[in-house]
Amino acid sequence: MKPIINQVPYYSQWESPELVPDILAGTVRAGDDPLWERSGAASEDEYEYWSWRICGMACLRMALDFWWGVAPASIRLAEECLAAGAYVRHPDGRLDGLLHRPFAEYVRTRWGLYADARSPLPAEELAGQIAEGRLLMLSVHPSIRTLDPEPPRQGGHLVLAVGANDDELLIHNPSGFPDGSQQYARVPWADLPRFYAGRGILLGPPRRGRVSAGTGRRTAAPGH
């Protein structure tokens, strides 16, 4: 296939991407991220809670910036998804989600993008979907950031597939490391099945409206 690389802006699920290794290692508390207020959180504790759970919101911000040129604050998006039923928060703090079908409906109605939750979504179809102009939110194990040879399971984390070639899938990873596993991280097709749960959400441009040449972006965005 002809290599495809979409020029998609990158967002981490933490406001300071350079701190991701330390946050994941536990040497820096997420709530101590100096840029936490950019997330839209009302407090450091709220940011601490949500920042571990909003890989999907980071992926959505990337897609919205790519097609609409806007990137709303991550926790504001999470609150909207909670209201839309794409997250379910329990009294004890547990969070169910991101629930793919309610999320896809939210993206369609709130942001006017094409969105389709697919389960199964075979790995063999991913390159073709990207070739058709879509970005793919894929459920993978978070250890995809290091291409762990023996991940404990598949799924549990969302990344955004932004490109592909005959050898590799290219992803933007919201919890990737700044040494090369955040933006356009290369995942060989042979390695992908270890991490990929076989499900995801197809995102595409609005069906109507003028698209800016060469960018894939609409010329006006819905209210935000």
C-alpha positions in Angstrom: 0.0 0.0 0.0 1.0 3.6 -0.4 2.2 5.0 2.9 -0.3 7.2 4.7 0.6 9.7 7.4 -2.1 12.1 8.5 -0.7 15.3 10.1 -2.7 15.0 13.3 -2.0 17.3 16.3 -0.9 15.3 19.3 -2.3 15.5 22.9 -1.3 13.5 25.9 -3.8 12.6 28.6 -1.6 14.6 30.9 -1.1 18.3 30.3 2.7 18.0 30.5 3.6 15.2 28.1 7.3 15.3 29.2 6.2 14.1 32.7 4.5 10.9 31.5 7.4 8.6 32.4 7.6 10.0 35.9 3.9 10.0 36.5 3.6 6.4 35.4 6.6 5.4 37.5 5.0 7.1 40.5 7.8 9.5 41.1 5.6 12.5 40.3 2.0 12.7 41.3 -0.3 13.5 38.4 -1.9 16.3 40.5 1.5 18.0 40.7 1.5 18.5 37.0 2.2 22.3 36.8 -0.2 22.6 33.8 -3.1 20.8 35.4 -5.5 23.8 35.2 -5.4 23.6 31.4 -7.4 20.4 31.6 -10.5 22.2 32.8 -10.3 20.5 36.2 -11.6 22.4 39.2 -8.8 21.1 41.5 -5.6 19.1 41.5 -7.5 16.2 43.0 -10.1 16.3 40.2 -7.2 16.3 37.7 -5.5 13.4 39.5 -8.7 11.4 39.2 -9.5 12.1 35.5 -6.0 12.2 34.0 -5.6 8.5 34.5 -8.9 7.8 32.7 -9.1 10.1 29.7 -7.0 8.5 27.0 -10.2 8.5 25.0 -10.6 12.3 25.5 -7.0 12.8 24.3 -7.8 10.9 21.2 -11.0 12.9 20.6 -9.1 16.2 21.1 -6.6 15.1 18.4 -9.5 14.3 16.0 -11.3 17.5 16.7 -8.2 19.6 16.2 -7.5 17.7 12.9 -10.9 18.2 11.4 -12.4 21.2 13.3 -9.3 23.1 14.5 -10.5 23.1 18.1 -9.3 21.1 21.1 -11.6 21.6 24.1 -10.2 21.0 27.5 -10.0 17.3 28.2 -12.0 17.2 31.5 -14.7 19.4 30.0 -15.1 16.7 27.2 -15.1 14.0 29.9 -17.9 15.7 31.7 -19.9 15.9 28.5 -19.3 12.2 27.9 -20.3 11.4 31.4 -23.6 13.2 30.8 -24.0 11.4 27.5 -23.6 8.0 29.1 -20.3 7.2 27.6 -18.8 7.1 31.1 -20.6 5.7 34.2 -19.2 6.9 37.5 -20.1 4.9 40.6 -20.4 6.4 44.1 -17.2 4.6 45.2 -15.3 6.4 42.5 -15.1 3.5 40.0 -15.5 4.6 36.4 -17.0 2.4 33.6 -15.9 3.5 30.2 -15.2 4.7 27.7 -18.4 2.9 26.4 -17.9 2.9 22.7 -21.4 3.1 21.3 -22.6 5.9 23.5 -19.4 7.7 22.8 -19.8 7.4 19.0 -23.3 8.8 19.3 -22.0 11.7 21.4 -19.3 12.4 18.8 -21.9 12.4 15.9 -24.4 14.6 17.7 -22.1 17.0 19.5 -19.3 17.4 17.0 -20.8 16.4 13.7 -18.1 13.9 12.8 -18.5 10.4 11.4 -18.2 8.0 14.3 -18.8 4.2 14.3 -18.1 1.8 17.2 -16.9 -1.5 15.8 -16.5 -4.8 17.6 -15.0 -6.7 16.1 -12.7 -4.5 14.1 -10.2 -6.9 12.6 -6.6 -5.7 12.4 -6.7 -6.6 8.7 -9.2 -3.8 8.1 -7.3 -1.0 9.8 -5.0 0.1 6.9 -8.0 0.2 4.5 -10.0 2.4 7.0 -7.1 4.8 7.2 -6.8 4.9 3.5 -10.4 5.9 3.3 -9.6 9.0 5.3 -10.5 7.9 8.8 -8.7 8.0 12.1 -9.1 5.0 14.4 -9.4 4.9 18.2 -8.2 1.4 19.0 -8.4 -0.5 22.3 -4.9 -1.8 23.1 -2.9 -2.7 26.2 -1.0 0.3 27.5 2.3 -1.5 27.3 2.2 -1.0 23.5 4.3 2.1 24.4 7.3 -0.1 24.8 6.2 -3.0 22.5 6.3 -5.3 25.6 7.0 -8.8 24.3 4.5 -10.3 26.8 1.7 -8.0 27.7 -0.7 -9.4 30.4 -3.8 -9.0 28.2 -5.2 -7.1 25.3 -7.1 -3.8 25.5 -7.6 -1.4 28.4 -6.2 1.8 26.8 -7.1 3.9 23.7 -4.7 5.1 21.1 -5.3 7.0 17.8 -4.1 5.3 14.6 -3.1 8.1 12.3 -1.1 6.4 9.5 -0.1 3.1 8.0 2.3 1.4 5.6 3.0 -2.1 4.5 5.1 -2.8 7.6 3.6 -0.7 10.4 0.7 1.1 12.0 1.4 4.6 13.2 -0.3 5.7 16.4 -0.6 8.8 18.6 -0.4 7.3 22.1 -1.9 9.5 24.9 0.2 7.8 27.5 3.3 7.3 25.4 6.8 8.4 26.4 8.5 11.5 24.9 11.4 9.3 23.6 9.3 8.4 20.5 6.3 6.5 21.6 3.9 9.5 21.8 3.6 10.8 18.3 3.7 8.6 15.1 4.8 5.7 17.2 5.5 2.7 15.0 3.8 -0.6 15.7 4.8 -3.4 13.4 1.8 -5.3 12.1 3.3 -8.5 13.4 3.4 -7.0 17.0 -0.1 -5.4 17.0 -2.1 -8.6 17.9 -0.4 -8.9 21.3 -1.9 -5.6 22.4 -5.0 -5.0 20.2 -8.4 -6.2 21.6 -10.0 -6.2 18.1 -12.4 -3.3 18.7 -12.4 0.4 18.3 -14.1 3.5 17.0 -13.8 4.8 13.4 -13.7 8.6 13.2 -14.2 10.5 10.0 -14.8 14.0 8.6 -18.2 15.5 8.5 -20.3 14.3 5.7 -21.3 17.8 4.6 -19.5 21.1 4.4 -16.4 22.4 2.7 -13.1 20.9 3.7 -9.9 22.9 3.6 -7.6 21.5 0.9 -4.7 19.5 2.2 -5.8 19.4 5.8 -9.0 17.5 6.0 -10.5 20.2 8.2 -13.9 21.9 7.9 -13.9 25.6 7.6 -16.3 26.2 10.5 -16.8 24.3 13.8 -20.0 23.7 15.7 -20.5 25.6 18.9 -18.1 24.8 21.7 
